[in-house]
Amino acid sequence: MDAKIGSWAFILGVLISIVAGLIPAWQTPTLIWVLVILGLVVGFLNITAKETTEFLVAALALMIIGSAGAIPALGVIILSILANIVAFVAPAALVVALKSIWTLAQK
């Protein structure tokens, strides 16, 4: 059951990130909080110990790309979508990184 919730949270987070990037009126603090909460759910329920390294590398890449705000040629919509994805992925990466550090500290 937890895996299904995590999977749905991931799909929902990505869809909300994209749609909200396309609809400027959706860019509210509430939307960011929804993305953060979905990201936390994904981090806690979706990523196994085996997937940790791959997930953290992918999350790092997404967050670097999300900082592309310095490239105005990308356009407002793409930058908005990327910012939403960063708001969604960063909390998941934080949870996964902390779980990984905890596991390493116990060894």
N, C-alpha and C positions, 0 to 999 in steps of 0.2 A: 504493500500500500504506500509506504514512504517513497518508493522509487517512482510510482505513478504521480504522486504529488510533486516531487522534485522535477519530473519531466514536464508536467503541465506548467509548473512555475517558470521553467526555462523557456518554453514555447511562448507563454504569455508575456514574459519579460521582453523577449526579442520583438514580438509583434507590437507591444505597446511602445517600445523604443522607436520602431520604424513609423508607426502611424502617428505618434505624437510629434515626430520630426516633420511629418508632412502637414500637420495641422498646428500652426503656431499658437492658436488659442489654448491648446492643451498643455503648453509649457508653463506649468504651475509648480509651486513647491509641493503640493499634494502629489502630483505625478512623480516627482523625484522620490518622495517617501515611498510610494507604491513600488517603484523600481528598486529602491534600496531593500525593502522588505522581501520582495521576490528574490533578489540576489542573495540575501541571507538564507532564505529557504533552500535555494539551489546549493549554496555552499554547505549547508548542514545535511541535506538529504540526497544530493545527486552525485557528489564526487567521492569515489572510493579511494582508498590509499593507493591502489594501483594506478589510478588516473591523475594523481596529484601533480606530478612533474609536468605532464602534458597540459593539464589545465592551467597551471600557473604560467607556463610559457605562453600559451594562447592568450590568457588574460593580460599578461604584460604587453604582448604585441597589440592587443586591442586598446589598452590604455595609452600606449605610445601613439598609436594612430589617432586616438581620440583627442590628443593634444595638438592636432593639426590645425587648430584655430588660427595659427600664424600663416596659414596658406589660404588667403581669401578667394583664390580661384576655385576652390572646391564648392563654394556656394553655401548659402545660409542653410538650406535644407539638409545637405549632407553633413554639415558641421553640427546641426541640431540632432540628427540621428546618432552621430558618433558620440555626442555628449550624453545622450540618453543611454546608449549602450555602456558607456563608461560608468554611469550612475548605477547601472544594473550589475555589471561585472565586478566592479571594485569591492563591494561588500562580500560577494562570493569568494573572491580571491583572498580577502582578509581572513575569512573563516577557514578556508582550506590551508592557507599558510600557517595560521595559528595551530590548527590540528596537526599539521606536519611537524611544526616545532615541538609541540607537546609530545608527539610520538618519538621524536629524536631524543628529547630530554629524558624520556623514560628508559632508554636503552642503556 
